[in-house]
Amino acid sequence: MKLFSLLISLLPAYCLFISCGNNTTGPGDPPESGAIETMGRYDFGCNDVPSPNSDFVAVADGYFNCLGVKEDGSIVAWGCTCSVPSPNSGFVSVAVGEAHSLGLKANGSIVAWGDNSYGQCDVPEPNSGFVAVAGGDFNSLGLKDDGYIVVWGFDEWEECSVPEPNSGFVSVAAGDHHFLGLKEDGSIIAWGSNLLGQCDVPSPNSGFVAVAGGYGHSLGLKEVSTTVQF
């Protein structure tokens, strides 16, 4: 997806979620515990976090909409494509593509809704055992609990072809037309569109602890708190 979210832990019992990129207002009054602050372009109603703006534990944003997971496992959506499928409960994580949304349930299943022009909402069977989700522009990715990655939807840039060996992944991220997988050995695997070199991981490809994907670029965080951009 074009945009990604950043979670900042301020205090053990106080979290501030900042949705960075295409959405909306600057800082206002001091936030409540678990409140969402937005910044950036004022479009699609993505600055209008529904009340009560509190008790959020996860957040994701896309080009047209935003999602927040509440402590009770329900999803709050605002902007476009805001109708979360029922039952709206049991969610632990969310992701957003350009015009589709993904919710990961505590039971390891994925719920997808919104634009399905390329099958990006058709979660492959068996829909179970997932531990993470990511959304590209028109495709979706799920990480299984055995370290295996499943990708479905738009495949013009071979985004759905995970490089072998498809194993040992612990974290995933999505750009607009490329994906990133973090291996348990600290290396990053990137695939899909590489028009701007966004899949060329700089050497040494080791010691990474987190990944993120943007619009035509990628980020990797090293265990020594150094960020590598490519």
N, C-alpha and C positions, 0 to 999 in steps of 0.2 A: 504494500500500500504506500501511498505517497507520504504519509505522515506517521509519526510514531509518538508514543506517550512516555512520559518520564514520571517515575514515582519518587518522591523525596520523603524520607522518614525524618521527622523533626524531633519527636520524642517517642518513647516506647508506646504510649497510649494516644499518640496524636499524629495523624498522617495527613499530608497535603498532597493531593494529586493535581498535577499541572498538565493540561492537554495542550501541547505545543504545535503550532503550525497554522492551519487554515482558519482557525477559530479564535477568538473574538475579542473579549474585553481585557483591559489591563487590571492590575491589582485594585481591589476595593477595600472593604472593611476586613478586619482580621477574620480568617475563616474559622468555622467551627471544626470540631474533631471529625475527620473523614469527609471534609467538604472539598468540592472541586472548584478550582480557580481556572479561568480560561483567558487566553490572550491571542492576539493576532487579528486576522481579517474578520470583518463583521458580515457573515453570510449564512444563509440557510437556517437561521435561528440557533446555530450551534453555541452561541454565547448564553443562551437562555437555559441554564441548568434548572430543571424542575425542582420545586420545593417539595419537601424539605431537603435542602442541600447539606446533608449530613449522613454519616454512617456508611460511606462508600469504602470499599476495600480493594477495588480494581477499576481500571478505566481504559478506554481505547477510543481513538478518534480516526475518522476517515475524511474523504473529501466532502461528503454531504451530511454526515451524521456523527453522533457521539454516543457512547455506551458507558454506563457505570454499573458495577455490581455492588449491591447492598450487602450488609452483614447478614441479612436473612436469606441470601442466595437469589434474590430477585434482581432482574435487570431493569434499569431505567434508561430509556432511549429518547434522544431529542435531536432535532434537525429533520432530515428526510428519512424515509423507510423506518418508521418508529414503532411499528406494530410487532412486538415480541410475541412469538408463538406461545400458546398455552400448553402445559402449565408453566408459568413463569416462576420457577422455583428450582433450587438445587444447583444454581450456577456458581462456579468458582473463578472463571476467567472468561475474557471476551477478546475479540479481534474484529477489525473492520477492514473491508476492501473498499473499492471505489464506490460501489452502490449495493454491497451486500454485507451482512453481519454474521458473526459466528459466536456461539456461546458454548463453553465447555462445562459439562455437568460434573458433579461430584462422583457420579457413577461411571465416569470415563467415556460418556457418549458426547457427541457434538450435535448441536442444533444450529441450522443455518437458514437464513431468510433474507429476502430482498431480491435484487436482480439475479436471475438465473439463466441469462442468455447463453452462457458457455458451460452450464452444468456446475457452476461454482458452489451451488447450494445442495448438490446431490452427494451427500456424504457416502463414500464407499462402504460396503459391508465387509467385515462385521464392524458396526459402529459401536465399538467398545475398546477399552484399554488405552484411550487417549489421555495424555497428561499435559499437552500444550497445543495451542492453535495459533495460526497466523493467516492473515489475509493479504493477497496481492491484489492488483487492480481487478482482475477478472478470474482469479483462481484462489484456491484455499489449500492450506497445509495443516496436517495434524501429526503430532509426534506421539508415538506409542510408548507404553511403559517398558518395552524391551529395547528402546533406542532406535526403532525403525520409523522412517518418515513416509507418510502417505500424502500425495499431492493430487488434486483434481481440479478440472475446469479448463480455462484457456491455456493452450499449449504451443502457441506460435513460436516461442523462444525456447521450447523444450523445458519449460518450467516444471512439467510433470515427470521429468526423467531425472530422478535423484541419482547422482553419481555413485557408482559402486566403490567400496562395499557400503550398502545402505544399512549401517549398524553403528552402535556406539554413540549416537547423538544424545545430547542432554539438554539442548536449548535450540530454538529456531527463531527466525525473523524473516520478514518479507519486505522487499522493495516494491516498486511498481510492477516490474516484469522480471524480477530475479528473487531468488531465495538464498538464505544463509542457514547453515547448520553448524552448531558448535559441538565438537566431539569431546568425549570424556578425557582425551589426552591433551586438550587445550588447543587443538587446531581448528581452523574454520574451513568448511567446504562451501563454495558458492557456485551457483549455476543459474542458467536462464540467460536473459539478455546481457551482453557484455560490451555494448556499443561505446560505453564511456569508461571501460575498465573496472566496472563495479564488482566484477567477479575475480579480479586479479589480486588475491590476498598477498600483501607484501611479506617478504622474508625478513626474519624467520617466522614461519607460520606455527607458532607455539606460544604457550603461556597465556592464552586468551581465556577470559571468564564470562564474557557476555558479548552479544552481537546485536546489531540493529541495522535495518535497511531503510533507505530513503529513496527519493526520486532520482535514480541514476547514480547513486553512491551508496557506500556501505561503511559501517563502523564496527570496530572490534575493541573491546576493553581488555587490557593486559592486567595480569594479577599484580603488577607493580604500579597500578593506577595510571597507566599511560594509555591514551586513546589513539588508535590507528585508524585513519580514514583512507578509503580507496574507492 
